[in-house]
Amino acid sequence: MTPEILEVQFKGNKKEHYFNPKNIKVKPGDYVIVEADKGIDLGCVTKIGRLVALSEIRSEPKNLIRKAGKEDLKHLEENRKKEALAFIVGREKIKKHNLNMKLVDVEYQYDQNKLTFYFTSDRRVDFRELVKDLAAKYRTRIELRQIGVRDEARRLGGLGVCGLPLCCTTFMKHFDPISTQMAKEQNLPLNTCKLTGTCGRLKCCLAFEKDFYEQSQKNFPPLDAILQTERGKAKVEKIDIFHDTVYLRYNNDEAPEPVRLDEIKYSQISDKTPA
């Protein structure tokens, strides 16, 4: 029988799945000790049971060892203080080695067997000498991990313009490609300030309703198309998929006229206005 699977969250909104072979009674919000890369780590349970079964599990889960106690949480707090100091040291070392990289975060494995430095850079970085320098100071395994700007936003967290926590810190498991075409399909103004998120890239939420817009727009004539209607030729200025309305501009009219989609009787002359 397959043991229960848990979802555990670590620093930087990193989430992993773990088996519970000992059937230890845990609930969301409990801190637990789990198997890690050549050691153990401490995280917080976020999901259990069927909620986890519905998630996408990409790798073989390691095992839950036990629930965390007061001493474990105290040790975790000490690690956080050491990480803050290591961040300052890391930035100084980067400057010393004159490397083109931005340090984002530092994370100790619970047992301090590994210290990870997360950074962003717009190019490949040779950080071998930096690793040697850091290893000599901290006497533990050093890992430098280059991440993207969207991963940076996930690690640091924050609020979106909607006022809610960033989607990448809550329910998103991976990043999908986003393009300005998605904004065009949703009739959004191509305003960079409004379309970009905290990370400086196009907002992930542009993709959430992509399928809905694609299906809905199949019922409408294309934008800028020239239609032959009962009143004469008209150009499609705008469509409103939520109210099933098409805005048509007839010759010499100052403003487009809203017409219900089911009230339009037309034949399409061309896909766009002739040049």
N, C-alpha and C positions, 0 to 999 in steps of 0.2 A: 504493500500500500504506500502510495506516495505521501510523504509528510506534508504538513501544512506549509504554505509559502507566505512569507511576509515581505513587505516593502519597507525599507529602512532608509531614512534620509540623513545625510552627513552635512558637513559645512559646505557652503556654496551651492545649496539646493541640489546636491548630487544624490541620486537615488539608486539603490541597488536592491536585488531580490535575494532572499535567504530562506533555506529550508529550516523547519523547526522540528528536528528529528526527536527531540526529547519531550515534545508536546508541552513546553513551558507556557504557562498561562500569561499571555501578554495582550495588551490592547493599544490602540493608537494613542500616542503621547508618551508611552513608556520608553525609557532609554535601555538599550541592550548592548551586550558585548557580542561581537560577531567575528568569524574568521576573516582574516585579511591577507594581503600579500606578504607572506613570510612573517606573520604575527597576528595580532588582534586589533580590532578597531571598535569604536563606540559611536552609536547613532541612535536616532529616534524613530520608533515605529510609526509609519503613516497609514498603512493599509494592511488588512489581514483577510484571510479567507477568500470568498468569491470575488471581492473587489480586485484582488491581485490576479486571480485567474483570468480576469478580463483584460489584464494589461499585457503588453507585448514584452515577453521575456526573451532577451537576445542571447544570453549566455547561461551556462550551467550555474545555478545558485550555490553559494557556499552555505555554511551552517551557522545557525544561531547557537551561541555557547551558553549564555545565561543572561539574566536581567542585571542591569547595572545597579550598584549600590551607592551610598552617599560618598564613599571614598573614591569611587570611579568618577562621579560627577565633579568632585573636588579636583581630581587629577585632570579632568577635561578642562576645567576653568584655568588651571595652571598652564595647560598647553596653549590655550587661547592667548594668554599673556605672553608666552614665549614666541608665539607666532607673530604678534604685533612687533616685538623687538627684532625678530628675524626679517620682517618686512623692511624695516629701516636699514638693517645691515645689507640685505639683498640689493636695495636701491643704490647703496654706497658702492657695493662691489661691481654692479653693472656700470656705474659711472667710471669707476677705476679702470675697468677693462674696455671702456669706450664702445659699448655694444648698443646697437640700434634695437632696443626692446623696452617695452613698458611693463613693469611688474604690476600684476593685478591682485594677486592674493598669495598667501602662504598657508600651508596646511600640514600639521603634524599628524601622522598616524597615532592612534591612542597610545600605543606602547613605545612611541618615539623611535621605532625602527626605520622610519622613513620620513623625510621632510621634502614636501613638494612645493616648488615655486611655479606659479602659473603666470604666464606673460603673453603679451600680444606683440606682434611685429609685422610690418608689411613686407618682410623679406625673410629668407632663410638666415638663421643666426648660428655661428660657430661658437658655442658656449662651453667648450671642453675645459678651457682654463678656468672659467668661472666656476664650473662644477668642482674642480680640484680645490679651488680656493674655499668654497663653501664647505666641502667635505672635511677639509683640514680644521675648520673652525668648529663645526658641529659634531664631528665624529660619529656620523650616522649616514645612512644611504641617502644621497641627494638625487632628486628627480626634477628636471626642468621640463615643463610641459607647455608647449606653445598652443594657444587657443585662439579662436576667432573673436571678433567684437561682439557677436551675438552670445557666444559662450561667456564672455566677460559680463554682459548684462545679467545673464542667468546666475552667475556666481555672486555678484554684488547685490542683486535684487533691486527693488524700487517699485514705483507706481507708474502706471501708464497714464495717458491723457484722460482716459475714462475714469480715473480715480481708483481703479482696482490694482491689486498686485500684478506684476508683469506675467503674462500668460506662460512664458518660458520657465517661470519659477513655481508654477502651480500644476498645470495639467499637461503641458507639452512635453513629449518624450524626445523628439528630435526636430530639427529644423528642415523645413521644405523650401525649395527655391521660390522666391517672390519676384514678380516683375511689375513694371508700370502698366503692362497690358491689363492686369487684374483691376487696377484703378480705373482704367478707361472703360472696361466692361461694366463697372459699377457707376459710371457717369460721375466720378469724383474729379474735382479740379486737380490738375497735375501741379500741386503746390508742394514743393519739397519739404517745407517745414511741417506741413500737416500730414504728409505721408510717411515720414521717417519716425522711428521709435527712439527709445532711450539709447539704443546701441548705435544710432546713426545710420542704420540700414532701413529699408522699407519694412513697414509694420507687418508682422506675421499674420495679423487678423485680416489682412487683405485677402488671404487665401481661404478663410473660414467659410465664406458664402459664395465662393467661385462657382461651384457646381449649380447652386440655386440660380445665379444670374445667367449662366450659360443656358440652362433649360428654359428659363422664363423668356429670354430674349429671342428664342426660336419662334415665339408667337407674334413677334413684332416685325414690322418692316425695318430695314437697316437705317441707321442715322444718315442723313444727307441724301437719302434716296429720293428720286422724283416719282411721284405717284399721279396717276390719272384717276381723279375722283369725279363724283357727280357734279361738283362745283367747278371742276377744271383741274389744271395741274397744280400740285402742291409739293413742297419740300418738307421732309421729315426733320424737324429742328431738334426735337427732344422726345424721349419716351419715359413714362413713369410706370414701372412694372408693378408698383404697389397699389396703384389706383386704375390699372389697365387703361391708361390714357396715352394718346399720341398727340404731340403738338405739331400742327401743320402750318406752314406759312404759304399762303396763296400769293399770287403775283400782286405786287404793289401794296400788300398789307404791311402795316408797321409792326404788328406783334403777331406771334404765332397763335393759332386758335386751338384750344384743347378739345379733343374729340375722343369719345369712348372707343376703345378698340373694337368692340362688337357692333359699333354703329358705322364703322368705315366700310364703304364698298369701293374697292379700288383695283387697279392693275398697275403693276410696277413697270415704269418706263426705263429707268436706269438705276444703278447702285448709288450714284452721287451726282451732284450738280456738275454740268459740263463746264470745263475751264473757259 
